[in-house]
Amino acid sequence: MQSWDRPPPDIGVAAFFEQWLPEAFAKSSRRGPLEGPVVRATISGEGGGAWELAVSDDELSVTTPRREP
């Protein structure tokens, strides 16, 4: 990872959500609520997809949705 606060310009959408974002959150030393909301991000077009993001204390988990919106 080049920098925890800025993704590389050529990063793919899946790599951004599944790898870079959780790593950046961990390196930021920030904490979230014990049971924060689940947020779904849906990106259309080539390389797009859907991801659910949830913060629990010091971890950002990113998963694929169980069903489509």
C-alpha positions as CSV (number, residue, x, y, z in Angstrom):
1,M,0.0,0.0,0.0
2,Q,1.5,3.3,-1.1
3,S,-0.3,5.6,1.4
4,W,-3.1,4.7,3.8
5,D,-5.0,8.0,3.1
6,R,-5.0,8.0,-0.7
7,P,-5.6,5.0,-3.0
8,P,-3.4,4.6,-6.0
9,P,-4.9,6.2,-9.1
10,D,-5.0,2.9,-11.1
11,I,-6.7,0.8,-8.4
12,G,-9.7,-1.3,-9.6
13,V,-13.1,-1.0,-7.9
14,A,-13.0,-4.4,-6.3
15,A,-9.5,-3.9,-5.0
16,F,-10.5,-0.6,-3.6
17,F,-13.4,-2.0,-1.6
18,E,-12.0,-5.4,-0.7
19,Q,-8.3,-4.6,0.1
20,W,-7.4,-0.9,0.2
21,L,-10.3,0.4,2.2
22,P,-10.1,-2.1,5.1
23,E,-6.3,-1.7,5.2
24,A,-6.6,2.1,5.2
25,F,-9.2,2.1,8.0
26,A,-6.9,-0.2,10.1
27,K,-3.9,2.1,9.5
28,S,-5.9,5.2,10.3
29,S,-6.2,4.1,14.0
30,R,-9.8,5.3,14.0
31,R,-12.5,3.5,15.9
32,G,-16.1,3.1,14.9
33,P,-19.2,2.4,17.0
34,L,-19.5,-1.1,18.4
35,E,-22.4,-1.8,16.1
36,G,-22.5,0.7,13.3
37,P,-24.8,0.6,10.3
38,V,-24.2,-1.5,7.3
39,V,-23.7,0.6,4.2
40,R,-24.1,-0.9,0.7
41,A,-22.1,0.6,-2.2
42,T,-23.1,-0.3,-5.7
43,I,-21.0,0.7,-8.7
44,S,-22.3,0.3,-12.2
45,G,-20.3,-0.2,-15.3
46,E,-17.2,-2.1,-16.2
47,G,-15.5,-3.5,-13.1
48,G,-18.4,-2.5,-10.9
49,G,-20.2,-4.5,-8.3
50,A,-21.8,-4.3,-4.9
51,W,-20.3,-4.4,-1.4
52,E,-21.6,-4.0,2.1
53,L,-19.4,-2.1,4.5
54,A,-19.7,-2.3,8.3
55,V,-17.5,-0.9,11.1
56,S,-17.3,-2.6,14.4
57,D,-14.9,-0.9,16.8
58,D,-11.5,-1.0,15.1
59,E,-12.3,-3.2,12.0
60,L,-14.0,-2.3,8.7
61,S,-15.5,-5.4,7.1
62,V,-16.4,-5.5,3.5
63,T,-18.5,-8.3,2.1
64,T,-20.6,-9.0,-1.0
65,P,-24.3,-8.5,-0.5
66,R,-26.4,-11.6,0.2
67,R,-29.1,-10.3,-2.2
68,E,-29.4,-7.7,-4.9
69,P,-31.0,-4.3,-4.0
